[in-house]
Amino acid sequence: MVSTPLLIYGANGYTGRLIVQRALEQGLRPIVSGRDAQAVQLLAREHDLEVRPAALDDAPALDRALSGCRAVLHCAGPFSRTSKPMAEACLRTRVHYLDITGEIGVFESLTSRSADAARAGVMLLPGVGFDVVPSDCLAAHLHRRLPSATWLVLAFHGGTGVSRGTATTMIENINRGGAVRRGGQITPVPAAWRRRDIDFGDRVRRCVTIPWGDVATAYHSTGIPNIEVYAAAPRSAIRGMILTRYLAPLLATAPMQRWLKRRIRAGAPGPSESVRRGAIARLWGEAWDDAGGHVRSRLRTPDGYTLTALTAVAAAQEVLSGRARPGFQTPSLAFGADFILEIAGVEREDVVPFGAGAAS
């Protein structure tokens, strides 16, 4: 058994398993790891892979797991708790770091370690999944079309439900409200701060602002100082988001967090294969400048979880082939605005910037 010098951490999770399967389809033999030794050992036996279990709070074990690897694909969230120990281990062992986070705080925290990573010759590349490869590449494409842009708005419709890991992250951040970028600074706003109707190409959907990772990453990718990100949502969900403005202190208490997480664990690990098969995600973006310049583009992709497996493995392959820029990177900074077009099933179109619908 010859292993590829790629460690997939959290390989036994819902998204981790999708990524392992995609890696195998691409001819890779990743080393699998995670904090649940029994689960990752079962996964390793299933696919005849090398296994190196390690807990994130056991630095020597984590260093041993990374020994001889060139890159780690970190899939164990919530990344607000797990990214720091893994990134620190990568800096110690000089292994390139990739993850699938979408959390603003994680992006900003890793940005602050860019100089350290550059000195170590290590690339820190968070967000190599649906969060945020397609939207980051879309932002870079819009900026390429309008380099003078000072405003950027992105929106997406995911097409499927969420995994346990994603739901847990959402619950843990429920009391933080929303976030946008204004004048280059990340600015807190209330949950569901603004709403607008957006044409995704198939139909117009009602969308609401959310604290998506591009509030952090798109600024680093483009330098555009004013950024908002929207997600399509049913009106009932939007009303629920608005309600959290008032219930957040209660929902953030330890007893309520435990109850909510028990409910999550009792559910399915994530969208079934039959749900994901044929599902489509759509992204939309527009940028404009103070002189009246205005551009708009859209993306059509596989569903978010399928796309995460495709883009995460594609990014890892780029790194393994030697295409790694030391320091903090975003997907478009690392691989270019057209990286997303290398993924099967992705289409991009530039559209006439009229009839977007007004914000409210």
Buried (B, 14 or more C-beta within 10 A) or exposed (E): EEBBBBBBBBBBBBBBBBBBEBBBEBEBBBBBBBBBBEBBBEBBEEBEBBBBBBBBEBBEBBBBBBEEBBBBBBBBBBBBEBBBBBBBBBBBBBBBBBBBBBBBBBBBBBBEBBEBBBEBEBBBBBBBBBBBBBBBBBBBBBBBBBEEBBBBBBBBBBBBBBBBBBBBBBBBBBBBBBBBBEEEEBBEBBBBBBBBBBBBBEEBBBBBBBBBBBBBBBBBBBEBBBBBBBBBBEEEBBEBBBEBEEEBEEBBEEEBBEEBBEEBEEEEEBBEEEBBEEBBBBBBBBBBBEEEBBBBBBBBBBBBBBBBBBBBBBBBBBBBEEEBBBBBBBBBBBBBBEBBEBBEEBEBEEBEBEEBBEBE
